[in-house]
Amino acid sequence: MATTMFSEQLLYDVNSLPLTAQRQALDFIEFLKYRYTQKTEHAFRKKTSLKSIEDEPFVGMWKDRSDMKDSSSWVRNLRKNEWG
């Protein structure tokens, strides 16, 4: 019963606002619904489908490049060539 009274009061409050403010209130409610739905879905996906980063297609994409064997040296040389 308290929920019904709260819902009725909320509806009354929103309806008493100017039309622009009503739209803003509805936009905010949609934002909150999206935000909390996304968090719930993200938490569920994270728990149910953890995937190892090693299985990602980008891992190992430079394994055959001899200039990438020492990445620190490669970056140092790249910066030196670009910025002197």
KEKE-3310 file (N, C-alpha, C; in steps of 0.2 Angstrom, whole numbers, plus 5000, padded with zeros to 4 digits):
npx = (5004:5010:5019:5010:5005:5016:5020:5008:5010:5022:5019:5009:5018:5026:5017:5014:5024:5031:5030:5042:5051:5045:5048:5062:5063:5058:5068:5078:5074:5074:5088:5093:5087:5093:5107:5107:5103:5113:5123:5119:5118:5131:5138:5133:5137:5151:5153:5148:5155:5170:5184:5199:5213:5222:5216:5212:5211:5221:5232:5249:5251:5262:5272:5281:5289:5305:5309:5302:5305:5312:5303:5304:5316:5312:5302:5309:5318:5308:5303:5314:5317:5305:5305:5317)
npy = (4994:5006:5008:5011:5023:5030:5030:5036:5049:5052:5053:5063:5074:5074:5077:5090:5098:5110:5107:5105:5102:5090:5082:5082:5076:5063:5059:5058:5048:5037:5037:5033:5020:5014:5015:5007:4995:4992:4990:4979:4969:4969:4965:4952:4946:4947:4938:4926:4924:4925:4928:4923:4934:4930:4923:4932:4939:4949:4946:4942:4947:4953:4944:4939:4949:4955:4968:4970:4963:4968:4978:4990:4996:4998:5007:5018:5021:5024:5036:5044:5045:5052:5064:5068)
npz = (5000:5004:4993:4983:4987:4986:4973:4967:4973:4967:4953:4954:4958:4947:4936:4941:4937:4925:4907:4901:4912:4915:4905:4907:4919:4915:4906:4915:4923:4913:4910:4923:4923:4913:4917:4929:4924:4915:4924:4931:4921:4916:4928:4929:4916:4918:4929:4923:4911:4910:4901:4896:4893:4885:4875:4866:4850:4847:4854:4852:4840:4835:4836:4826:4822:4821:4826:4836:4847:4858:4866:4874:4869:4855:4857:4862:4852:4842:4847:4848:4834:4830:4838:4841)
capx = (5000:5014:5021:5005:5005:5023:5019:5003:5013:5027:5015:5006:5023:5029:5012:5013:5029:5030:5031:5050:5053:5042:5053:5069:5062:5057:5074:5083:5072:5077:5095:5094:5085:5099:5113:5107:5102:5119:5128:5117:5120:5139:5140:5131:5142:5158:5153:5147:5159:5176:5187:5206:5215:5227:5212:5210:5215:5227:5238:5254:5250:5268:5277:5286:5293:5311:5310:5297:5308:5313:5298:5307:5321:5308:5298:5314:5320:5303:5303:5320:5316:5300:5305:5324)
capy = (5000:5012:5009:5014:5030:5034:5030:5041:5055:5054:5055:5070:5078:5075:5081:5097:5102:5112:5101:5105:5099:5084:5079:5081:5070:5057:5058:5056:5041:5033:5037:5029:5013:5011:5014:5001:4989:4990:4988:4972:4965:4969:4960:4945:4944:4946:4932:4920:4923:4927:4925:4924:4939:4926:4920:4937:4939:4953:4944:4938:4949:4955:4939:4937:4955:4955:4974:4971:4958:4972:4984:4997:4999:5000:5014:5023:5023:5028:5043:5047:5047:5057:5070:5070)
capz = (5000:5004:4986:4979:4988:4984:4965:4966:4974:4962:4947:4955:4958:4940:4933:4943:4934:4918:4902:4900:4917:4915:4900:4910:4924:4912:4903:4920:4925:4908:4912:4929:4922:4908:4921:4933:4920:4912:4929:4933:4915:4916:4933:4927:4911:4921:4933:4919:4905:4911:4896:4896:4888:4880:4869:4862:4843:4846:4858:4848:4833:4833:4838:4821:4820:4825:4829:4842:4852:4864:4865:4877:4864:4850:4859:4863:4845:4839:4850:4846:4827:4829:4842:4841)
cpx = (5004:5017:5016:5005:5011:5022:5014:5006:5018:5024:5012:5012:5026:5024:5011:5019:5028:5032:5038:5053:5051:5047:5060:5068:5062:5064:5079:5081:5075:5084:5097:5092:5091:5105:5113:5106:5109:5124:5126:5119:5128:5141:5139:5136:5149:5158:5152:5151:5166:5180:5195:5208:5220:5223:5210:5214:5221:5233:5243:5254:5257:5274:5282:5290:5299:5312:5306:5300:5309:5309:5301:5312:5317:5305:5303:5317:5315:5302:5308:5320:5311:5301:5313:5327)
cpy = (5006:5013:5012:5021:5034:5035:5036:5048:5057:5056:5062:5075:5080:5079:5088:5101:5105:5107:5100:5101:5092:5079:5077:5076:5064:5055:5055:5049:5036:5032:5032:5021:5010:5010:5008:4995:4987:4987:4980:4967:4964:4964:4953:4942:4943:4940:4926:4919:4926:4924:4927:4929:4935:4923:4926:4937:4943:4951:4940:4941:4951:4950:4938:4943:4955:4962:4975:4966:4962:4978:4990:5000:5001:5006:5019:5025:5026:5035:5047:5050:5052:5064:5072:5068)
cpz = (5000:4997:4982:4980:4986:4976:4963:4967:4969:4955:4948:4955:4951:4936:4935:4940:4927:4913:4901:4905:4918:4910:4903:4915:4921:4909:4909:4923:4919:4909:4917:4927:4917:4912:4925:4930:4917:4918:4931:4927:4915:4922:4932:4922:4914:4925:4929:4913:4905:4905:4897:4891:4883:4874:4865:4855:4843:4849:4853:4841:4830:4834:4833:4819:4825:4828:4835:4848:4859:4863:4868:4872:4858:4851:4859:4856:4841:4841:4848:4838:4826:4832:4843:4847)
residu = (MET:ALA:THR:THR:MET:PHE:SER:GLU:GLN:LEU:LEU:TYR:ASP:VAL:ASN:SER:LEU:PRO:LEU:THR:ALA:GLN:ARG:GLN:ALA:LEU:ASP:PHE:ILE:GLU:PHE:LEU:LYS:TYR:ARG:TYR:THR:GLN:LYS:THR:GLU:HIS:ALA:PHE:ARG:LYS:LYS:THR:SER:LEU:LYS:SER:ILE:GLU:ASP:GLU:PRO:PHE:VAL:GLY:MET:TRP:LYS:ASP:ARG:SER:ASP:MET:LYS:ASP:SER:SER:SER:TRP:VAL:ARG:ASN:LEU:ARG:LYS:ASN:GLU:TRP:GLY)
# end
